[in-house]
């Protein structure tokens, strides 16, 4: 029989233990690495959540501003429509006023053609016709004496 020393018997056990310790060290490093990665991922997720919340707030503010701008544009459009209608009404009123002013200007104009014509007509009726009749009478009278 082979006799083994107590060291030899335990030699394999010690080798196995060292292998287990090496394996455990590798596992510890892997677990440590996984733990670091989890911490980093957790921080990244926190940062992403914060970023998303800030982006949501910005988008909400942007939506509010767009809604306010839309309301302003609606008000501007209503005011422009009202101004356009008022302008049309004013244009009609100004057109009527221009017509009245033109009529009033015509009333203040003196047309001298009619009085001149009447003056010449009066001369013809007052002087030429009686003179012509008188001239014809004189001719008739002269014819009778000759």
C-alpha positions in Angstrom: 0.0 0.0 0.0 0.9 3.2 -0.8 1.3 5.5 1.9 0.7 9.1 1.4 1.7 11.9 3.5 -0.9 14.0 5.0 0.3 16.9 2.8 -0.1 14.9 -0.3 -3.6 14.0 0.5 -4.5 17.5 1.0 -2.5 18.7 -1.9 -5.3 18.0 -4.3 -7.8 19.5 -2.0 -5.6 22.6 -1.8 -5.3 22.7 -5.6 -9.1 22.4 -5.9 -9.5 25.1 -3.3 -7.1 27.4 -5.2 -9.0 26.8 -8.4 -12.3 27.6 -6.6 -10.7 30.7 -5.2 -9.5 31.8 -8.6 -12.9 31.1 -10.0 -14.4 33.1 -7.1 -12.0 35.9 -7.8 -13.1 35.9 -11.5 -16.7 35.8 -10.4 -16.1 38.7 -8.0 -14.5 40.7 -10.8 -17.4 39.9 -13.1 -19.9 40.8 -10.3 -18.0 44.0 -9.6 -17.9 44.8 -13.3 -21.7 44.1 -13.6 -22.3 46.2 -10.5 -20.3 49.1 -12.0 -22.2 48.7 -15.3 -25.5 48.6 -13.5 -24.6 51.8 -11.6 -23.6 53.5 -14.8 -26.8 52.4 -16.5 -28.8 53.6 -13.6 -27.2 57.0 -13.8 -27.8 57.0 -17.5 -31.4 56.2 -17.0 -31.8 58.9 -14.4 -30.2 61.4 -16.8 -32.4 60.2 -19.6 -35.5 60.6 -17.4 -34.4 64.1 -16.4 -33.7 65.0 -20.0 -37.0 63.6 -21.1 -38.8 65.6 -18.4 -37.0 68.8 -19.4 -37.8 68.1 -23.0 -41.5 67.5 -22.1 -41.5 70.8 -20.3 -39.9 72.6 -23.2 -42.4 71.0 -25.6 -45.3 72.0 -23.3 -44.1 75.6 -23.2 -43.7 75.5 -27.0 -47.2 74.2 -27.4 -48.5 77.0 -25.1 -46.6 79.6 -27.1 -48.0 78.2 -30.3 -51.5 78.3 -28.9 -50.9 81.9 -27.8 -49.5 82.8 -31.2 -52.5 81.1 -32.8 -54.9 83.2 -30.7 -53.0 86.4 -31.6 -53.2 85.5 -35.3 -56.9 84.9 -35.0 -57.3 88.3 -33.3 -55.2 89.9 -35.9 -57.3 88.3 -38.7 -60.5 89.4 -37.0 -59.1 93.0 -36.7 -58.0 93.0 -40.3 -61.4 91.8 -41.5 -63.1 94.5 -39.4 -60.7 97.1 -40.8 -61.3 96.0 -44.3 -65.1 96.2 -43.9 -64.6 99.7 -42.3 -62.4 100.7 -45.2 -65.1 99.6 -47.7 -67.8 101.6 -45.8 -65.5 104.6 -45.6 -64.8 104.3 -49.3 -68.5 104.3 -50.1 -69.1 107.3 -47.8 -66.2 109.2 -49.3 -67.5 108.5 -52.8 -70.9 109.9 -51.8 -69.2 112.9 -50.2 -67.1 113.5 -53.4 -70.3 113.5 -55.5 -71.9 116.0 -53.1 -68.8 118.2 -53.2 -68.7 118.1 -57.0 -72.4 119.0 -57.1 -71.8 121.9 -54.7 -68.8 123.0 -56.8 -71.0 122.9 -59.9 -73.5 125.2 -58.0 -70.8 127.8 -57.4 -69.7 127.8 -61.0 -71.0 130.5 -63.2 -71.8 129.5 -66.7 -71.5 132.7 -68.8 -72.5 131.0 -72.0 -76.2 131.2 -71.2 -76.2 134.9 -70.1 -74.1 135.8 -73.2 -76.5 133.9 -75.4 -79.4 135.6 -73.7 -77.7 139.0 -74.1 -77.4 138.5 -77.9 -81.0 137.1 -78.1 -82.2 140.2 -76.2 -80.3 142.5 -78.7 -81.9 140.7 -81.6 -85.4 140.9 -80.1 -85.1 144.4 -78.8 -83.1 146.1 -81.6 -82.8 144.0 -84.7 -86.4 142.8 -85.0 -88.0 146.2 -84.4 -85.3 147.8 -86.6 -85.9 145.3 -89.3 -89.6 145.8 -89.1 -89.1 149.5 -89.2 -86.8 149.1 -92.1 -89.4 147.0 -94.0 -92.0 149.6 -93.2 -89.8 152.4 -94.5 -89.2 150.4 -97.7 -92.9 149.8 -98.1 -93.6 153.4 -97.6 -90.9 154.4 -100.1 -92.3 151.9 -102.6 -95.7 153.6 -102.3 -94.3 157.0 -103.0 -92.2 156.0 -105.9 
